[in-house]
Amino acid sequence: MRLPFKSSTSVIAKAGRKLRSKARLPLRSPTVAAWLFFAAFTILVLLVVGGATRLTTSGLSITEWKPISGVIPPGSDAAWAAEFTNYKKIPQYTQLNPHMTVEQFKTIYWWEWSHRLIARLLGVIYLLPFVFFWLMKEIPGRIFWRACVAIGLVAFQGLVGWLMVASGLTKRVLVAPEMLMFHLGMAFLLLGWTLWTGLEAGEGAPRHRGAPLNWRLAAGAIAGLVYLQCLLGALVAGNQAGLVYNDWPMMNGSFVPYTDWNEGIGTVLLHDQGVVQFMHRMNAYLLWGLAVFFAFMVSRRAQDDGLKGLAWAVAGTATLQAMLGIATLYTVVNFWLALAHQLTAGLLLALSLILAWNVFRAERAFRRGGF
């Protein structure tokens, strides 16, 4: 005969198991994934607005960093006059725009203000849903730390953005190219980190080792080359190297531009217009060749039609990006072509990471053997 207290103990234990089960974090969350994908989309928007801000040389129009009060733009003639007075104190005004009027200043101000506003909104898009999903125990445990890193990257990016602006307020008429590379590189890093984390949140932990090592290395190399190309593109933009050597495939009639190495290797690699454009071109050739080769190999060896489509999407986008780059050169940096070039860079990075993520998780998708 069973004693009554044993029955009660059993009921309590069962209730405890139910409570623990409810307290467990989910293995995957499509809702969290959607949040992160939306954040990644916002980064793409920010990249476009940031590109327009750079192309219109508007980035130095706001000479102070006010994270909170800076949300409110000037609302009176006196406020506009005060902002314009601050701008008149920097070298960009005295050397490049000494005849600028207040009305002309407003145009570049609105570009920079919009860029900063979207950056602030991006911080809200990361932080508030994170807190909500954390309190609701909706964030899968394996990506919790990744979401925390993303929030840290957003905060750090704000600091990097201000340091970039500060580099152009005293001795330069534009921001330092290496700081522009740092700032844009952080943006692309945040984009990639957010997108990868969203993919992980939506699918949960992998149940297998993924594709063979050679396929994973190749897919990772493509994504790495895309990121490197973005960094080199930032150097080209920061040095205004697209305004020189506007022929292709040669550079002023020569394959390798003339370079004066007496200034030092560090200065040349970061600031010489010919060298930074040459590096950008060479990496583009390597990236395009590997992307097309990989797409052909996936078509021959892969059994997954989705992977084949992704591989060709990356190869096609790389081709489009190269064509946009050449067109931007020929037109001596046409505004719309340059903006499309920057947007396509973000899309190419996103596609290459999605391809790499799927290759890393591919199970029996490839026939035995290497390329």
Secondary structure, DSSP 4 states (H G I P E B T S, - for coil): ---HHHHHHHHHHHHHHHHHHHHSPPS--HHHHHHHHHHHHHHHHHHHHHHHHHHTT-TTS--S--TTGGGSPP-SHHHHHHHHHHHHTSHIIIII-TT--HHHHHHHHHHHHHHHHHHHHHHHHHHHHHHHHHHTT-S-HHHHHHHHHHHHHHHHHHHHHHHHHHTTSSS-SS--HHHHHHHHHHHHHHHHHHHHHHHHHHH-S-SS--S-HHHHHHHHHHHHHHHHHHHHHHHHHHTTGGGS---SSSBTTBSS----GGG-HHHHHHH-HHHHHHHHHHHHHHHHHHHHHHHHHHHHHB--HHHHHHHHHHHHHHHHHHHHHHHHHHTTS-HHHHHHHHHHHHHHHHHHHHHHHHHHH-SS-B-SS--
